[in-house]
Amino acid sequence: MMTNAIGEKMVAGAGRGSPHGGRLVDQRLAGEEAAVLAAGGLPSLVVTAAEAADLRALATGAYSPLTGFMDAKQHQAVCEWMRLPEGLLWPIPVCLGLPEDVRVDSEQVLLRDQAGGLLGVLQVQEVFARDRQAEAELVYGTTDPAHPGVARVLGAPRLAVAGPVQALVAPLAGPVGARAFTPTQTRAAFQARGWATVVGFQTRNPVHRAHEYLMKCALETVDGLLLHPLVGPTKDGDVPAEVRMAAYQAVLGYFPAGRVLLGALVAPMRYAGPREAVLHALVRKNYGCTHFIVGRDHAGVGSYYGTFQAQELLASLDPEELGIVPLRFDNAFFCRRCGAMATAKTCPHPEQEQVALSGTQVRAMLTAGQLPPVEFSRPEVARLLIDAYQS
Ligand SMILES: [Zn+2]
């Protein structure tokens, strides 16, 4: 048992492959229970798309050990200490905003989507003033409203309502929804395939050769790969989830079928850089992964975070407390002299030998209907993106 700077005991994150905190949370609400609740005359709170995604993640255990939206004490501990009040590592507040015009004077409040559909129920334990400025500063490292994650925090209601939740985890529509597995489902899939070690790969972008290379490097040493794109609310300009899923499917053709599972993670993207890299790792731990790929500027946006800041934060954490092995990768590229994919760790040649394109350059090519070099992007992936950019 470790202690923190003020002498409090910190709870270890349990063993390898175990959920964070040791138990996989299951706060799913059965259809019949939902029908009874809906008929009970309870007040309703309409949640945002990001809050709805968090609600689903809470109910499925993706955010284990959290069982609901955070209270003031949890919010403060997570912001200031990066831990829950009991000492367990947790990097980012998960809060539910309470708009000024909504009263929660009963013990329970129904949570509904924008269209009025019932999503779940919250046991009201506390309403508190959320210090959004402190949250932005401590968690995101900036209060700049141009940062999309900070904008969401600063734009949230002044009050937050806290308490455990239960939510309907209905199957989602379409090819993306069909892959929105719960942690229980991925854990069962890993077990059925006999994977003792599994590496998770988080992405919100299409996968080009560079990321394919990182995944393959990791797959050389572990049993399986969970390709786990985030499909919740992202920022404008990110490629739509349906297009990305089609592109991931195309990339799967370059992996042995029995070594990869493609799943979709329904969660909001916060762009919180280092803190979010920790969250991404813990969520994949809950999904049953033992290893997690962390690239350059993981979960970053703009130039708010240093290139290796996320990797450094993960490396600074006690491995036992983290409970999932971060695999830290540099940028990959095709080197003409090596005649292979490589990184600065494995290739000695000058930059001019690299087939490299910036994100802006790639988007410009795809928008113009041009295929990037095959060393940069698989043509079948590029063609899907060209169709999307041109439509
Ligand atoms: Zn080289």
Residues whose N, C-alpha, C, O or C-beta is under 5 A from the ligand:
A	BS01	ZN	C335 R337 C338 C347 P348 H349
